[in-house]
């Protein structure tokens, strides 16, 4: 990688980490309030959501908006499963 690509990758990792930690904090707060199950692995859920979102964004660039509704329906179903 060139130095610019390395800088870009570093910043992208930083943003991903901040986003993941924010989701983890909200999930942990939801567990403390008994809004979601206590056995939910907050970090694992956060990573799963971010990977799914990243993937659908990439597919959206290739396939258009038609890929978003199925993803959002499945994401809602998944999130209902952790509550």
Secondary structure, 3 states (H helix, E strand, C coil): CCHHHHHHHHHHHHHHHHHHHHHHHHHHHHHHCCCCCCCCCHHHHHHHHHHHHHHHHHHHHHHCCHHHHHHHHHHHHHHHHHC
